């Protein structure tokens, strides 16, 4: 893999097999979606497959959760039970990372999501995900933060406790070993 965002054929085949197995195991997430159509879209979009590979590599366990008929796109979310292990201990964005005087994390949520080629889940997406199962029962996930909150130095995150989805806030500079982020990708 050079500078092109494309997998080697063997990597692509392996990933498609992993995604297909997850798709078949979790029919409740996409009962009206046909895998052969999803696979055709994936094979026609190598850059999207590259992004899914990176979602998988960071333990996001991406799966199809919707089809946007208007746009003609399948929507993948990170569906790991807990916040993806390979995307934890990150502050919210570059501004927050640079503002830290000491104990800086390795990266920021926004920079990593951009590098992977995915969108950060917002509150609406997160609540939709939680209707598919109980996610983040021991961890939490940073969410796309509204500009007015971010301008004041904050960022929002979500988790699932006591049978309820909680959306809360923290300083954008903060980071925790049990907080990562979830993304989505449209193919």
KEKE-3310 file (N, C-alpha, C; in steps of 0.2 Angstrom, whole numbers, plus 5000, padded with zeros to 4 digits):
npx = (5004:5005:5005:4992:4976:4972:4968:4978:4974:4972:4971:4959:4950:4950:4945:4932:4927:4927:4918:4906:4904:4901:4890:4880:4879:4873:4860:4849:4853:4851:4840:4833:4842:4852:4866:4874:4873:4878:4892:4895:4895:4906:4917:4917:4922:4937:4944:4934:4934:4947:4946:4936:4944:4953:4945:4942:4954:4957:4949:4935:4925:4916:4900:4885:4872:4862:4853:4854:4842:4840:4853:4859:4867:4876:4877:4889:4893:4904:4903:4908:4906:4911:4919:4930:4946:4958:4957:4957:4960:4962:4962:4950:4951:4963:4966:4964:4973:4985:4984:4987:4998:5006:5008:5003:4991:4993:4987:4972:4954:4947:4958:4962:4950:4949:4961:4958:4947:4934:4918:4914:4903:4888:4876:4863:4866:4873:4862:4854:4862:4862:4850:4851:4857:4866:4878:4895:4895:4904:4914:4916:4911:4918:4909:4903:4904:4894:4897:4895:4897:4910:4917:4917:4926:4923:4918:4908:4902:4896:4888:4882:4872:4864:4853:4851:4854:4867:4872:4885:4897:4914:4930:4938:4951:4953:4957:4954:4958:4947:4939:4935:4932:4918:4914:4907:4904:4900:4895)
npy = (4994:5010:5027:5027:5024:5010:4993:4978:4964:4952:4956:4963:4953:4946:4955:4957:4945:4944:4955:4950:4939:4945:4952:4942:4936:4946:4949:4957:4970:4974:4969:4970:4971:4966:4956:4954:4965:4975:4970:4971:4985:4988:4982:4990:5002:5005:5014:5016:5003:5002:5011:5004:4993:5000:5003:4991:4986:4994:4989:4992:4984:4986:4986:4985:4996:5002:5008:5021:5026:5038:5043:5032:5024:5012:5012:5010:5007:5008:4994:4987:4980:4988:5004:5006:4998:5002:5015:5023:5034:5047:5065:5077:5085:5093:5106:5105:5095:5102:5112:5106:5105:5096:5078:5073:5065:5052:5056:5064:5063:5069:5070:5057:5051:5057:5053:5039:5040:5042:5047:5055:5048:5057:5063:5059:5048:5040:5037:5030:5019:5013:5008:4996:4987:4985:4996:5002:4999:4998:5007:5023:5034:5047:5060:5068:5085:5099:5115:5126:5122:5117:5128:5134:5126:5113:5096:5082:5066:5049:5036:5020:5016:5009:5005:5016:5028:5039:5056:5066:5079:5085:5092:5097:5094:5083:5066:5048:5031:5023:5029:5031:5033:5031:5028:5032:5026:5029:5020)
npz = (5000:4994:4993:4988:4992:4994:4995:4994:4983:4990:5003:5001:4998:5009:5019:5014:5016:5030:5033:5026:5034:5047:5043:5040:5052:5060:5057:5062:5061:5048:5041:5028:5018:5005:5004:4992:4984:4992:4992:4979:4978:4987:4980:4969:4974:4979:4988:4998:5003:5008:5019:5027:5030:5038:5049:5053:5057:5068:5077:5076:5071:5059:5052:5041:5043:5037:5022:5012:5002:4994:4991:4987:4994:5005:5023:5034:5051:5065:5075:5086:5102:5113:5114:5100:5102:5096:5095:5106:5120:5116:5113:5108:5096:5084:5089:5103:5106:5103:5113:5125:5138:5144:5145:5132:5121:5109:5097:5089:5090:5078:5069:5067:5063:5051:5044:5043:5035:5038:5045:5060:5072:5076:5089:5085:5076:5086:5095:5086:5083:5096:5097:5091:5099:5114:5117:5122:5136:5145:5141:5133:5120:5110:5102:5087:5089:5092:5085:5093:5106:5105:5102:5115:5122:5125:5122:5116:5122:5122:5131:5137:5150:5164:5157:5149:5136:5138:5135:5136:5142:5141:5144:5128:5128:5136:5139:5139:5144:5142:5133:5117:5099:5088:5071:5055:5038:5022:5008)
capx = (5000:5009:5001:4985:4971:4969:4971:4980:4969:4972:4968:4952:4946:4950:4941:4925:4924:4925:4912:4901:4902:4898:4883:4876:4878:4869:4854:4845:4855:4850:4836:4831:4848:4855:4873:4877:4873:4883:4898:4896:4897:4912:4922:4918:4925:4942:4945:4930:4936:4953:4943:4933:4950:4956:4940:4942:4961:4957:4944:4929:4920:4911:4894:4880:4866:4856:4854:4851:4840:4841:4860:4861:4873:4875:4880:4892:4895:4908:4898:4911:4902:4914:4923:4936:4952:4963:4955:4956:4965:4963:4958:4945:4954:4970:4967:4964:4980:4990:4983:4989:5005:5010:5005:4999:4990:4997:4983:4966:4949:4946:4963:4962:4944:4951:4966:4955:4942:4927:4914:4912:4895:4885:4872:4858:4869:4874:4856:4852:4866:4860:4844:4853:4861:4869:4885:4898:4892:4910:4918:4912:4914:4917:4904:4904:4902:4891:4902:4894:4900:4917:4920:4918:4931:4920:4916:4903:4903:4890:4889:4876:4873:4858:4847:4849:4860:4869:4876:4888:4902:4921:4935:4940:4958:4954:4957:4954:4959:4941:4935:4937:4927:4915:4914:4902:4906:4894:4898)
capy = (5000:5016:5033:5026:5021:5004:4986:4972:4960:4947:4960:4965:4947:4944:4959:4956:4939:4946:4959:4946:4934:4949:4954:4936:4935:4951:4951:4962:4977:4976:4964:4971:4973:4961:4956:4954:4972:4978:4968:4974:4992:4988:4980:4996:5008:5002:5018:5014:4996:5004:5014:4999:4990:5003:5003:4984:4986:4998:4985:4995:4979:4989:4983:4989:4997:5006:5010:5028:5026:5044:5044:5025:5022:5008:5015:5006:5010:5004:4990:4984:4981:4993:5009:5003:4998:5005:5022:5026:5038:5053:5071:5078:5088:5096:5112:5102:5092:5107:5116:5102:5107:5090:5071:5074:5059:5051:5059:5067:5060:5071:5069:5050:5049:5060:5049:5033:5042:5040:5052:5054:5048:5062:5061:5056:5042:5036:5034:5025:5013:5010:5004:4989:4983:4989:4997:5006:4998:4999:5012:5029:5036:5054:5061:5075:5090:5105:5120:5131:5118:5116:5135:5135:5122:5107:5091:5078:5059:5045:5029:5016:5014:5009:5004:5022:5031:5046:5060:5071:5083:5085:5097:5093:5092:5077:5059:5042:5024:5019:5033:5031:5035:5027:5031:5029:5026:5028:5016)
capz = (5000:4994:4995:4986:4998:4990:4997:4989:4981:4995:5009:5000:4998:5017:5022:5011:5019:5037:5033:5025:5040:5052:5040:5041:5059:5063:5052:5065:5060:5041:5038:5021:5014:5001:5004:4985:4982:4996:4990:4972:4979:4990:4975:4965:4978:4983:4993:5004:5006:5012:5025:5031:5032:5044:5054:5056:5060:5074:5081:5076:5068:5055:5049:5037:5047:5034:5015:5010:4995:4990:4989:4984:4998:5011:5028:5039:5058:5070:5079:5092:5108:5117:5109:5097:5106:5092:5094:5113:5123:5111:5114:5103:5089:5084:5094:5110:5107:5104:5119:5131:5140:5145:5144:5126:5118:5102:5091:5091:5086:5072:5064:5066:5058:5044:5041:5041:5029:5041:5048:5067:5074:5080:5094:5082:5074:5091:5097:5081:5085:5103:5096:5088:5104:5120:5115:5126:5143:5150:5138:5130:5113:5108:5096:5083:5094:5089:5085:5098:5112:5104:5103:5122:5124:5126:5117:5119:5121:5124:5133:5139:5157:5168:5152:5146:5133:5141:5131:5141:5140:5144:5140:5122:5129:5140:5136:5144:5141:5141:5128:5110:5095:5083:5065:5050:5031:5017:5002)
cpx = (5004:5005:4994:4982:4968:4972:4974:4975:4967:4969:4961:4948:4945:4945:4933:4923:4923:4919:4906:4899:4899:4891:4878:4875:4874:4864:4849:4847:4853:4846:4834:4836:4851:4863:4877:4878:4878:4890:4900:4898:4904:4918:4922:4921:4931:4945:4941:4932:4942:4951:4940:4939:4953:4951:4941:4949:4961:4952:4937:4923:4914:4906:4889:4874:4861:4858:4850:4849:4841:4848:4862:4867:4871:4879:4882:4894:4899:4903:4901:4907:4905:4918:4929:4942:4957:4962:4953:4961:4967:4959:4954:4948:4961:4971:4967:4971:4985:4990:4986:4996:5009:5005:5000:4997:4993:4993:4976:4960:4948:4951:4963:4956:4946:4956:4963:4950:4935:4924:4913:4905:4893:4880:4866:4860:4870:4868:4853:4856:4864:4854:4845:4856:4863:4877:4888:4895:4898:4915:4913:4915:4913:4913:4905:4901:4900:4896:4901:4897:4908:4920:4921:4923:4929:4919:4912:4905:4897:4892:4882:4876:4865:4852:4846:4856:4861:4873:4879:4894:4909:4925:4937:4948:4959:4954:4957:4955:4953:4936:4939:4932:4924:4914:4908:4906:4900:4898:4892)
cpy = (5006:5021:5032:5022:5015:4998:4982:4968:4955:4950:4961:4959:4945:4948:4958:4950:4940:4950:4955:4941:4938:4951:4948:4935:4940:4954:4956:4969:4979:4971:4964:4973:4966:4961:4957:4961:4976:4976:4971:4982:4993:4987:4986:5002:5006:5007:5017:5008:4998:5007:5009:4994:4993:5003:4996:4983:4989:4995:4988:4990:4982:4984:4987:4989:5000:5006:5016:5027:5032:5045:5037:5023:5017:5012:5010:5010:5005:5000:4986:4985:4987:4998:5005:5004:5002:5012:5025:5030:5044:5059:5072:5080:5091:5102:5110:5099:5097:5111:5112:5104:5101:5084:5071:5066:5058:5055:5062:5063:5062:5070:5061:5048:5051:5055:5042:5034:5041:5047:5050:5053:5054:5059:5057:5049:5037:5033:5029:5018:5009:5006:4997:4985:4988:4990:5002:5005:4999:5005:5018:5031:5044:5054:5068:5080:5096:5111:5125:5128:5118:5123:5137:5131:5115:5102:5086:5070:5055:5038:5026:5013:5014:5008:5011:5025:5038:5049:5065:5075:5082:5091:5093:5091:5085:5071:5054:5036:5021:5023:5033:5035:5030:5031:5028:5030:5025:5025:5016)
cpz = (5000:4997:4993:4992:4995:4994:4992:4988:4987:5001:5007:5000:5005:5020:5020:5015:5026:5037:5031:5031:5045:5049:5041:5048:5063:5059:5055:5063:5053:5038:5031:5016:5011:5001:4997:4982:4986:4994:4983:4973:4982:4984:4970:4968:4982:4989:4999:5007:5010:5019:5030:5034:5039:5050:5057:5060:5067:5079:5081:5074:5064:5052:5045:5042:5043:5026:5014:5003:4991:4987:4986:4987:5004:5016:5033:5045:5061:5075:5084:5098:5113:5112:5106:5100:5102:5092:5101:5115:5118:5113:5108:5096:5090:5089:5101:5111:5108:5110:5125:5132:5141:5145:5138:5124:5112:5097:5094:5087:5079:5067:5063:5061:5051:5040:5039:5035:5031:5044:5056:5068:5078:5085:5091:5079:5080:5094:5093:5082:5091:5102:5093:5093:5110:5119:5120:5133:5148:5147:5136:5124:5112:5102:5093:5088:5090:5090:5091:5105:5111:5105:5110:5125:5126:5120:5120:5118:5124:5127:5135:5146:5160:5163:5149:5142:5136:5136:5136:5138:5144:5141:5134:5123:5133:5136:5141:5141:5139:5136:5122:5105:5090:5076:5060:5043:5027:5010:4996)
residu = (UNK:UNK:UNK:UNK:UNK:UNK:UNK:UNK:UNK:UNK:UNK:UNK:UNK:UNK:UNK:UNK:UNK:UNK:UNK:UNK:UNK:UNK:UNK:UNK:UNK:UNK:UNK:UNK:UNK:UNK:UNK:UNK:UNK:UNK:UNK:UNK:UNK:UNK:UNK:UNK:UNK:UNK:UNK:UNK:UNK:UNK:UNK:UNK:UNK:UNK:UNK:UNK:UNK:UNK:UNK:UNK:UNK:UNK:UNK:UNK:UNK:UNK:UNK:UNK:UNK:UNK:UNK:UNK:UNK:UNK:UNK:UNK:UNK:UNK:UNK:UNK:UNK:UNK:UNK:UNK:UNK:UNK:UNK:UNK:UNK:UNK:UNK:UNK:UNK:UNK:UNK:UNK:UNK:UNK:UNK:UNK:UNK:UNK:UNK:UNK:UNK:UNK:UNK:UNK:UNK:UNK:UNK:UNK:UNK:UNK:UNK:UNK:UNK:UNK:UNK:UNK:UNK:UNK:UNK:UNK:UNK:UNK:UNK:UNK:UNK:UNK:UNK:UNK:UNK:UNK:UNK:UNK:UNK:UNK:UNK:UNK:UNK:UNK:UNK:UNK:UNK:UNK:UNK:UNK:UNK:UNK:UNK:UNK:UNK:UNK:UNK:UNK:UNK:UNK:UNK:UNK:UNK:UNK:UNK:UNK:UNK:UNK:UNK:UNK:UNK:UNK:UNK:UNK:UNK:UNK:UNK:UNK:UNK:UNK:UNK:UNK:UNK:UNK:UNK:UNK:UNK:UNK:UNK:UNK:UNK:UNK:UNK)
# end
